[in-house]
């Protein structure tokens, strides 16, 4: 026997289906792509899921984009501007390396644990 809440949920879902509220959902009729989900370490999946749902890019990706931008700026920079950009680039590369090391350790912990 189902609970009153389960019955209410079923009734509301049926009403929504009958009203056509599920007809134009994004990705409707398409298989779910779960590869990205399962390739992430289990300790990070929930966080990555929240970021994706909120359309927020992970910090590592943002850092990679910033590094690419700094490298591009550095190509045409001269003098003090080039020196400043090199320092910024080096700092962002170190930050990215540290973040990637944390991800790598989380992945190893997943495999071991």
N, CA, C and O of each residue as an XYZ file, in Angstrom:
452
protein
N       0.851     -1.174      0.000
C       0.000      0.000      0.000
C       0.900      1.241      0.000
O       1.874      1.317      0.748
N       0.558      2.197     -0.842
C       1.378      3.399     -0.925
C       0.928      4.434      0.100
O      -0.204      4.411      0.584
N       1.830      5.325      0.409
C       1.535      6.368      1.393
C       0.642      7.431      0.763
O       0.557      7.519     -0.462
N      -0.020      8.235      1.581
C      -0.841      9.331      1.042
C      -0.018     10.324      0.213
O      -0.512     10.893     -0.761
N       1.238     10.522      0.610
C       2.100     11.441     -0.131
C       2.441     10.885     -1.504
O       2.443     11.624     -2.488
N       2.728      9.592     -1.581
C       3.024      8.966     -2.871
C       1.808      9.043     -3.781
O       1.934      9.326     -4.972
N       0.625      8.789     -3.216
C      -0.602      8.867     -4.006
C      -0.817     10.293     -4.517
O      -1.151     10.487     -5.686
N      -0.630     11.281     -3.661
C      -0.783     12.681     -4.057
C       0.205     13.039     -5.167
O      -0.150     13.719     -6.129
N       1.442     12.576     -5.024
C       2.463     12.840     -6.047
C       2.053     12.233     -7.382
O       2.177     12.878     -8.423
N       1.569     11.006     -7.358
C       1.122     10.343     -8.587
C      -0.021     11.120     -9.240
O      -0.041     11.288    -10.460
N      -0.961     11.586     -8.442
C      -2.098     12.344     -8.965
C      -1.607     13.637     -9.613
O      -2.041     13.989    -10.709
N      -0.696     14.346     -8.929
C      -0.183     15.620     -9.458
C       0.618     15.399    -10.750
O       0.525     16.195    -11.685
N       1.391     14.334    -10.797
C       2.167     14.032    -12.005
C       1.225     13.726    -13.159
O       1.427     14.221    -14.268
N       0.204     12.922    -12.916
C      -0.771     12.600    -13.966
C      -1.477     13.856    -14.456
O      -1.681     14.019    -15.659
N      -1.853     14.742    -13.545
C      -2.491     16.000    -13.932
C      -1.566     16.842    -14.809
O      -2.006     17.435    -15.794
N      -0.291     16.890    -14.451
C       0.684     17.662    -15.227
C       0.865     17.054    -16.613
O       0.961     17.783    -17.601
N       0.913     15.731    -16.696
C       1.039     15.063    -17.997
C      -0.181     15.380    -18.852
O      -0.052     15.735    -20.024
N      -1.369     15.249    -18.260
C      -2.609     15.519    -18.997
C      -2.681     16.972    -19.465
O      -3.236     17.251    -20.528
N      -2.129     17.894    -18.685
C      -2.143     19.314    -19.043
C      -1.043     19.663    -20.049
O      -0.989     20.791    -20.540
N      -0.158     18.693    -20.360
C       0.911     18.933    -21.335
C       2.099     19.681    -20.788
O       2.891     20.227    -21.556
N       2.244     19.720    -19.478
C       3.337     20.482    -18.880
C       4.710     19.852    -19.100
O       5.728     20.512    -18.892
N       4.754     18.599    -19.512
C       6.027     17.918    -19.754
C       6.327     17.777    -21.244
O       7.312     17.138    -21.614
N       5.497     18.362    -22.100
C       5.630     18.157    -23.542
C       6.872     18.792    -24.149
O       7.445     18.222    -25.078
N       7.305     19.936    -23.669
C       8.409     20.669    -24.305
C       9.635     20.779    -23.410
O      10.308     21.810    -23.419
N       9.935     19.763    -22.652
C      11.112     19.799    -21.789
C      12.384     19.665    -22.614
O      12.412     18.944    -23.611
N      13.439     20.363    -22.195
C      14.732     20.269    -22.881
C      15.242     18.833    -22.808
O      15.231     18.218    -21.742
N      15.686     18.306    -23.939
C      16.238     16.954    -23.980
C      15.188     15.860    -23.976
O      15.518     14.682    -23.837
N      13.938     16.233    -24.127
C      12.856     15.251    -24.102
C      13.056     14.211    -25.200
O      13.289     14.556    -26.359
N      12.962     12.949    -24.831
C      13.114     11.864    -25.789
C      14.550     11.477    -26.076
O      14.795     10.536    -26.830
N      15.506     12.183    -25.489
C      16.922     11.900    -25.706
C      17.472     11.088    -24.542
O      17.047     11.276    -23.402
N      18.417     10.183    -24.814
C      19.008      9.431    -23.706
C      19.855     10.347    -22.822
O      20.430     11.326    -23.298
N      19.921     10.022    -21.552
C      20.748     10.793    -20.635
C      22.212     10.451    -20.861
O      22.562      9.280    -21.009
N      23.065     11.461    -20.888
C      24.500     11.249    -21.011
C      25.094     11.285    -19.601
O      25.274     12.357    -19.024
N      25.388     10.135    -19.065
C      25.890     10.027    -17.695
C      27.408      9.838    -17.638
O      27.965      9.663    -16.554
N      28.086      9.870    -18.793
C      29.537      9.661    -18.817
C      30.269     10.700    -17.972
O      31.144     10.352    -17.179
N      29.919     11.961    -18.138
C      30.572     13.020    -17.374
C      30.342     12.856    -15.889
O      31.241     13.090    -15.082
N      29.141     12.455    -15.531
C      28.805     12.271    -14.117
C      29.667     11.185    -13.496
O      30.249     11.385    -12.430
N      29.751     10.037    -14.155
C      30.490      8.926    -13.572
C      32.001      9.043    -13.742
O      32.752      8.324    -13.082
N      32.455      9.937    -14.616
C      33.903     10.117    -14.745
C      34.456     11.014    -13.641
O      35.664     11.037    -13.406
N      33.583     11.746    -12.968
C      34.017     12.599    -11.855
C      34.147     11.762    -10.592
O      33.393     10.807    -10.402
N      35.090     12.106     -9.731
C      35.218     11.387     -8.461
C      33.920     11.486     -7.663
O      33.268     12.530     -7.665
N      33.547     10.418     -6.990
C      32.267     10.414     -6.271
C      32.201     11.528     -5.228
O      31.123     12.049     -4.945
N      33.334     11.889     -4.661
C      33.334     12.947     -3.645
C      33.050     14.325     -4.242
O      32.718     15.260     -3.512
N      33.178     14.456     -5.570
C      32.958     15.743     -6.218
C      31.672     15.788     -7.031
O      31.272     16.860     -7.486
N      31.020     14.653     -7.222
C      29.852     14.594     -8.110
C      28.733     15.530     -7.692
O      28.169     16.232     -8.531
N      28.406     15.551     -6.417
C      27.304     16.412     -5.974
C      27.615     17.876     -6.258
O      26.771     18.616     -6.763
N      28.828     18.278     -5.930
C      29.226     19.666     -6.182
C      29.207     20.011     -7.655
O      28.719     21.074     -8.038
N      29.734     19.123     -8.491
C      29.719     19.357     -9.930
C      28.284     19.422    -10.445
O      27.968     20.220    -11.328
N      27.415     18.569     -9.883
C      26.009     18.580    -10.287
C      25.344     19.908     -9.975
O      24.591     20.442    -10.789
N      25.628     20.443     -8.783
C      25.066     21.747     -8.411
C      25.582     22.843     -9.334
O      24.819     23.704     -9.774
N      26.879     22.809     -9.627
C      27.453     23.818    -10.522
C      26.807     23.749    -11.898
O      26.457     24.775    -12.480
N      26.653     22.535    -12.413
C      26.063     22.371    -13.737
C      24.619     22.848    -13.748
O      24.202     23.536    -14.680
N      23.856     22.495    -12.730
C      22.455     22.920    -12.651
C      22.335     24.440    -12.606
O      21.372     25.008    -13.122
N      23.302     25.083    -11.996
C      23.285     26.542    -11.883
C      23.992     27.211    -13.059
O      24.164     28.430    -13.070
N      24.402     26.414    -14.050
C      25.137     26.915    -15.219
C      26.408     27.648    -14.814
O      26.753     28.681    -15.389
N      27.098     27.104    -13.820
C      28.358     27.681    -13.343
C      29.495     26.777    -13.804
O      29.417     25.554    -13.697
N      30.542     27.395    -14.314
C      31.701     26.651    -14.792
C      32.604     26.315    -13.609
O      32.827     27.169    -12.751
N      33.135     25.077    -13.542
C      34.051     24.736    -12.445
C      35.258     25.677    -12.421
O      35.689     26.165    -13.466
N      35.798     25.930    -11.234
C      36.917     26.871    -11.119
C      38.137     26.473    -11.950
O      38.861     27.339    -12.442
N      38.366     25.179    -12.107
C      39.513     24.745    -12.904
C      39.365     25.179    -14.362
O      40.344     25.573    -14.997
N      38.161     25.108    -14.882
C      37.924     25.519    -16.272
C      38.100     27.027    -16.403
O      38.687     27.505    -17.373
N      37.596     27.770    -15.434
C      37.772     29.222    -15.442
C      39.257     29.574    -15.406
O      39.701     30.474    -16.120
N      40.020     28.869    -14.579
C      41.465     29.117    -14.494
C      42.147     28.836    -15.830
O      43.027     29.589    -16.247
N      41.749     27.763    -16.500
C      42.331     27.438    -17.809
C      42.030     28.539    -18.822
O      42.891     28.896    -19.626
N      40.827     29.072    -18.785
C      40.449     30.158    -19.697
C      41.254     31.412    -19.400
O      41.699     32.097    -20.322
N      41.444     31.721    -18.118
C      42.227     32.893    -17.736
C      43.684     32.743    -18.176
O      44.296     33.696    -18.657
N      44.228     31.550    -18.008
C      45.615     31.293    -18.420
C      45.761     31.493    -19.922
O      46.727     32.104    -20.378
N      44.813     30.984    -20.687
C      44.865     31.155    -22.145
C      44.809     32.640    -22.506
O      45.525     33.088    -23.403
N      43.965     33.401    -21.814
C      43.874     34.835    -22.065
C      45.158     35.568    -21.718
O      45.593     36.454    -22.453
N      45.762     35.197    -20.600
C      47.031     35.827    -20.204
C      48.138     35.510    -21.209
O      48.941     36.383    -21.538
N      48.186     34.281    -21.694
C      49.202     33.911    -22.695
C      49.029     34.720    -23.975
O      50.000     35.162    -24.588
N      47.778     34.900    -24.361
C      47.503     35.675    -25.573
C      47.925     37.137    -25.388
O      48.512     37.734    -26.291
N      47.628     37.708    -24.226
C      48.026     39.092    -23.953
C      49.537     39.234    -23.910
O      50.095     40.240    -24.348
N      50.192     38.206    -23.372
C      51.646     38.249    -23.218
C      52.359     38.266    -24.570
O      53.454     38.817    -24.681
N      51.758     37.676    -25.585
C      52.381     37.636    -26.912
C      52.675     39.029    -27.464
O      53.674     39.229    -28.154
N      51.805     39.989    -27.159
C      51.997     41.332    -27.712
C      52.457     42.353    -26.669
O      52.626     43.531    -26.985
N      52.658     41.908    -25.434
C      53.053     42.834    -24.377
C      54.557     43.055    -24.376
O      55.336     42.181    -24.756
N      54.944     44.254    -23.936
C      56.375     44.584    -23.807
C      56.604     45.315    -22.491
O      55.676     45.859    -21.893
N      57.856     45.315    -22.056
C      58.248     46.081    -20.884
C      57.595     45.622    -19.597
O      57.461     44.427    -19.333
N      57.188     46.616    -18.791
C      56.605     46.320    -17.478
C      55.301     45.531    -17.593
O      54.987     44.691    -16.749
N      54.555     45.818    -18.652
C      53.286     45.095    -18.860
C      53.569     43.602    -19.057
O      52.845     42.766    -18.518
N      54.600     43.259    -19.813
C      54.960     41.858    -20.035
C      55.406     41.207    -18.732
O      55.063     40.056    -18.463
N      56.161     41.931    -17.932
C      56.618     41.407    -16.638
C      55.435     41.115    -15.725
O      55.378     40.061    -15.091
N      54.495     42.048    -15.660
C      53.301     41.868    -14.841
C      52.472     40.675    -15.329
O      51.995     39.875    -14.524
N      52.307     40.564    -16.630
C      51.536     39.446    -17.185
C      52.209     38.103    -16.906
O      51.531     37.119    -16.609
N      53.540     38.060    -17.001
C      54.268     36.815    -16.700
C      54.037     36.388    -15.248
O      53.838     35.206    -14.966
N      54.064     37.360    -14.331
C      53.833     37.054    -12.913
C      52.407     36.546    -12.703
O      52.186     35.568    -11.989
N      51.445     37.220    -13.328
C      50.050     36.776    -13.209
C      49.865     35.377    -13.799
O      49.181     34.531    -13.224
N      50.480     35.155    -14.946
C      50.386     33.854    -15.607
C      50.982     32.762    -14.730
O      50.390     31.697    -14.559
N      52.151     33.035    -14.181
C      52.803     32.047    -13.321
C      51.939     31.740    -12.088
O      51.814     30.580    -11.693
N      51.355     32.757    -11.492
C      50.521     32.568    -10.314
C      49.284     31.728    -10.656
O      48.935     30.816     -9.907
N      48.625     32.027    -11.772
C      47.424     31.269    -12.173
C      47.786     29.828    -12.527
O      47.014     28.910    -12.249
N      48.961     29.623    -13.141
C      49.378     28.258    -13.477
C      49.630     27.436    -12.217
O      49.285     26.255    -12.167
N      50.223     28.049    -11.211
C      50.453     27.352     -9.939
C      49.122     27.034     -9.264
O      48.927     25.926     -8.764
N      48.201     28.005     -9.249
C      46.884     27.771     -8.653
C      46.160     26.631     -9.364
O      45.547     25.782     -8.717
N      46.231     26.612    -10.695
C      45.589     25.551    -11.468
C      46.239     24.200    -11.175
O      45.543     23.198    -11.011
N      47.557     24.172    -11.111
C      48.253     22.916    -10.818
C      47.838     22.371     -9.452
O      47.646     21.166     -9.289
N      47.701     23.261     -8.481
C      47.282     22.830     -7.142
C      45.843     22.301     -7.164
O      45.543     21.288     -6.533
N      44.959     22.987     -7.889
C      43.565     22.544     -7.982
C      43.481     21.193     -8.683
O      42.718     20.322     -8.265
N      44.254     21.018     -9.735
C      44.238     19.744    -10.463
C      44.808     18.620     -9.605
O      44.359     17.477     -9.696
N      45.787     18.940     -8.781
C      46.346     17.938     -7.859
C      45.286     17.499     -6.854
O      45.196     16.316     -6.526
N      44.484     18.442     -6.363
C      43.394     18.082     -5.443
C      42.390     17.148     -6.121
O      41.930     16.176     -5.521
N      42.060     17.451     -7.366
C      41.128     16.589     -8.103
C      41.740     15.209     -8.300
O      41.065     14.194     -8.132
N      43.024     15.178     -8.659
C      43.706     13.899     -8.879
C      43.730     13.064     -7.605
O      43.517     11.852     -7.649
N      43.988     13.708     -6.478
C      43.996     12.982     -5.201
C      42.610     12.458     -4.861
O      42.479     11.349     -4.341
N      41.573     13.239     -5.146
C      40.200     12.792     -4.894
C      39.874     11.588     -5.755
O      39.194     10.663     -5.310
N      40.358     11.599     -6.992
C      40.112     10.470     -7.897
C      40.844      9.221     -7.404
O      40.297      8.119     -7.448
N      42.075      9.396     -6.938
C      42.828      8.258     -6.415
C      42.148      7.702     -5.171
O      42.080      6.486     -4.992
N      41.649      8.574     -4.318
C      40.951      8.137     -3.104
C      39.709      7.337     -3.467
O      39.350      6.388     -2.770
N      39.048      7.724     -4.567
C      37.879      6.996     -5.051
C      38.236      5.582     -5.463
O      37.523      4.627     -5.153
N      39.357      5.463     -6.172
C      39.774      4.146     -6.677
C      40.202      3.255     -5.533
O      39.868      2.070     -5.502
N      40.941      3.820     -4.591
C      41.437      3.062     -3.451
C      40.307      2.752     -2.483
O      40.164      1.615     -2.031
N      39.498      3.770     -2.162
C      38.448      3.612     -1.154
C      37.219      3.135     -1.762
O      36.221      2.942     -1.067
